[in-house]
Amino acid sequence: MENQQTETQSENGQETLELATKWSRLGASIIDGLIIMIATLPLFYFMGGFDGIDQVPPVTAPLSVQFLTAFLGISFYCVVNWKLLETKGQSIGKKNY
């Protein structure tokens, strides 16, 4: 597969930028997901999401806890990435990958 390039206009003329590959985009998305997981797992734990996991048979968290945790995780992801995309044009994973 060829590396794709794009040209942008600058004050001095043409500037060629290399576009990210599919694999680097996948890696960046995985990093973004891990960051969100690091933020939401403690929240899920302190809200009682793992309370019934050691029982036989395992008891899942109430649906309201699952929805609230998912909503807070997605909100956190949107707030962090919105600010980074607005100021730097990259998410955390894309910046570091």
ZIMOJO-V433152 format. One record per residue. N is the residue number from 1. RES is the residue in three letters. PHI is phi as a letter, one per 30 degrees, with the letter a starting at -180 (NA if undefined). OMEGA is omega as a letter, one per 40 degrees, with the letter a starting at -180 (NA if undefined). Layout:
# ZIMOJO-V433152
[[N & RES & PHI & OMEGA] [N & RES & PHI & OMEGA]]
This chain:
# ZIMOJO-V433152
[[1 & MET & NA & a] [2 & GLU & d & i] [3 & ASN & d & i] [4 & GLN & c & i] [5 & GLN & b & i] [6 & THR & b & i] [7 & GLU & c & i] [8 & THR & b & i] [9 & GLN & d & i] [10 & SER & b & a] [11 & GLU & d & a] [12 & ASN & d & a] [13 & GLY & k & a] [14 & GLN & d & i] [15 & GLU & b & a] [16 & THR & c & i] [17 & LEU & c & i] [18 & GLU & c & i] [19 & LEU & d & a] [20 & ALA & d & i] [21 & THR & d & i] [22 & LYS & d & a] [23 & TRP & d & i] [24 & SER & d & i] [25 & ARG & d & i] [26 & LEU & d & i] [27 & GLY & d & i] [28 & ALA & d & i] [29 & SER & d & i] [30 & ILE & d & i] [31 & ILE & d & i] [32 & ASP & d & i] [33 & GLY & d & i] [34 & LEU & d & i] [35 & ILE & d & i] [36 & ILE & d & i] [37 & MET & d & i] [38 & ILE & d & a] [39 & ALA & d & a] [40 & THR & c & a] [41 & LEU & d & i] [42 & PRO & d & i] [43 & LEU & d & i] [44 & PHE & d & i] [45 & TYR & d & a] [46 & PHE & d & i] [47 & MET & d & i] [48 & GLY & j & a] [49 & GLY & d & a] [50 & PHE & c & a] [51 & ASP & d & a] [52 & GLY & c & a] [53 & ILE & d & a] [54 & ASP & c & i] [55 & GLN & d & i] [56 & VAL & c & e] [57 & PRO & d & a] [58 & PRO & e & i] [59 & VAL & c & a] [60 & THR & d & i] [61 & ALA & d & i] [62 & PRO & e & a] [63 & LEU & d & i] [64 & SER & d & i] [65 & VAL & d & i] [66 & GLN & d & i] [67 & PHE & d & a] [68 & LEU & d & i] [69 & THR & d & i] [70 & ALA & d & i] [71 & PHE & d & i] [72 & LEU & d & i] [73 & GLY & d & i] [74 & ILE & d & i] [75 & SER & d & i] [76 & PHE & d & i] [77 & TYR & e & a] [78 & CYS & d & a] [79 & VAL & d & a] [80 & VAL & d & a] [81 & ASN & d & i] [82 & TRP & d & a] [83 & LYS & d & a] [84 & LEU & d & i] [85 & LEU & d & i] [86 & GLU & d & a] [87 & THR & c & a] [88 & LYS & c & i] [89 & GLY & i & a] [90 & GLN & b & i] [91 & SER & d & a] [92 & ILE & d & a] [93 & GLY & d & a] [94 & LYS & d & i] [95 & LYS & d & a] [96 & ASN & c & a] [97 & TYR & c & NA]]
